[in-house]
Amino acid sequence: MDSFSTVIRTASHEQHTEAETSTFMSDLLGGRLGVDAYARYTEQLWFVYEALEAEVGRLAADPVAGPFVRPELFRLGALERDLEHLRGSGWRSTLSALPATRAYADRVRECAERWPGGYVAHHYTRYLGDLSGGQIIRDRAERAWGFARKGDGVRFYVFEEIANPAAFKRGYRERLDCVAADELERLRIVAECRDAFALNTAVFRALGEEYPLSA
């Protein structure tokens, strides 16, 4: 019988691939979009992570979500440094969420407030993705727009307090395998993972409409 972490990874593989291969992300990573598109994407991430991290003080004591609340993962401070670099000191005054981003952040916040299992689903899809594929984005961004290596502009992708990402991800998957949830609840968490990827893909689609490539 497969471990729960394997079940989650397998069940959400199709949605994960769709998100990774979206037109917007392909164009961004391919160097076909300017730094403004990258900054706009970073703005959208701020709304999602603000929702993910707003309730961590309360969730840390929760038997289901608590084991996943790890300060070394928190991204909001890094995102804010990146946005200051990308948009200037007044970045907050120009910050705006796309409707798709608002829907994504609202769902994350709803889970954080009412459903710890659903919160774990969103936590998994975001933070493990940042530790994995996020490193490709960092590398491409540094090369495309001349950011200092692991410096301002790409700090979101730099986990300074995680010395060994591979070992951390193994430990994270072990915590998933031991999550305090029965079989029915685990099925609901898997379904929420799929929904999380779909919400993420919707943000990419909206960004692609905002930044279409000239024919």
N, C-alpha and C positions, 0 to 999 in steps of 0.2 A: 504494500500500500504506500502511495506517494506521501511525502511529508506535506504539511499545509503550505509551506513556502513554495514548494514545487507546484502544487495545485494552483496557487495564485499566479505564479509566473506563466504556467502553461495556459491557464484559462484566459489571461489577459494579453497573450502574445499578439494576437491579431490587432487589437486596439493599440497596443504599444507600437507595433510596426507602422500602423497608419499615422500615429502622432509623429513618429520620428521622420517619416518620409513625406510629410506635408509639403505642399508647394512652397509655402513661406519659409519653412526651415531649410528646405533644399536650396532655395535661392539665397538665404542668409549665409548658410555654411559654404555655399559655392562662390561667395564673394560677389554676387550679382546685385546685392542691395547695399545701400549706404549705411553709415553709422547711425543715422537717424532712425532707421528701421530697428536696429539693434537696441537703441535707447528706448524706443517705444515698446519693444518686447520686454525690456527690463522693467519698465513702468508697470506692465501688466503683472509681472511676477510679484511686484511689491504688494499688490492687493491680495494675491493668493497667500503669500507668506504672512501677511498681517493677520489674515484669518486663521492660518495654521498655528500661529504663535501667540495669539491674544489670550488664549485660555490655558496656556501650559502650566501656570501656577496651580490651577485647580486640578487639571488632568494628571499632574504628576503623582497624585495620591490615588488615582483610579486603578483598580486591579487589572482592567483590560488595557487601557491606554498608557498607564503609568510607566511600564517597562520601556516604552518607546520614546518617552520624553527625555531627550539627552541634550544638554546645553551645547555640546560640541557640534551639534547639527544646526543650531539656530542660524538663520540666514538674514533676518531683517536688518540687523546692523550693517552687514556687508552690502546688502542691496542699497541701503541709504547712502553709503559711501560711494558706491558706483553711480547712483543717480546724481549725487552732487558733482561728481566728475563729468558725467555725461550731459547734464542739464544746467549745471550751475547752482549757486547757493539758494536760489529761489525755486528749486525743483518742486517743492510741495505745492506751490501756487498754480502750477501748470499740470499737475498730475490728474489724469482722467482715466477711468476704466471703460473699456469697450463693454457693450452689453453682454457679450459672451463671457468676459472676465468677471463682470458683476455676478452673473449666474453661477460661475465656478466658485468664486469667493463666498457667495451666500450659502452654497451647499456645504462647503468646508466648514463654515461657521456654524451652520445648523447641526452638523455632525459633532463638532467640538462641544457644543452646548448640550446636545440631547442624546447622542448615540456614540459612545466611545469606540465601538467596533467599526463604525463607519469612519470615524476619525483615523483609526489605524490604517484603513484602506487608503485614505488620502495621504497620510504620512508616508506610507510605503511607496506609493507611486511617485511622490515628489522627491523625497530625500534620497532614496536609493538611485533614482534616476540622475539626480545631481552628482552623486558620487561616481556614477558610471558614465553615461553618455554626455553629461555636462562637461566633462573634461575635454571632449572633442570640441564643444562650442568654445570653451576658453581658448584652446590652442588656435582655432580658426580666427577668433576675434582678435587675439594678440597679433596675429600675422596680417590680418586684413586692415586693421585700423591703428596699428602701432601702439597698442597699450603695453605698458611695462609688464614683463612676465610676472603673473600672479599679483599684479598691482591694481591701482585704481581703474575701474572700468570692468574688471573681471573678478573682483574679490568675491562675488557671489559664488563662484565656482571653486574657491580656495578654502579648503577645510583645514585650517592651520592646527587645530587641536586633534586631528585624526592622523596619526603618524603612519598607520598602515591601513589604507582603505579596504584592501582585500580582506584582512582579518576582521575589520569592523563590519563589513557586509556579511561575513560568515556568522558573526555574533548576532547580527540583526535578524538573519534568517532563522537562527536557533530560537530567538525570542518569538518570532512568528509561529514557529512549530509548537511552541508551548503556550500560545495565547489562551487566556482564560475565557474560552468560548466553546459552547457545545456544537454539534455537527450542523444544526440548522443555522446558528449564528455565523458559523464559518462560511456557509453557503451565501449568506447575506453579505458578508465582508467581501467575498470574491466578486459578487455582483456589483458591489460598490466600487471595487477596483476597476472593473470594466467601465462603469459610469465616469469614474475620475479621468480615465484616458479619453473618453468621448468628450468630456468637458474641456480638457486640454486641447484636443484636436479642434474643437469649435473656436477656441481662442486663436489658434494658428490660422484657421480659415478666415476669421475676421481680419487678422493682421494681413493676410494675403490679399484681401479685398482693399485694404487701406494702402498697401504697397504693391500694386500690380507692376510687373515688369513691362517696359515699353515694348511694343511689338517690333 
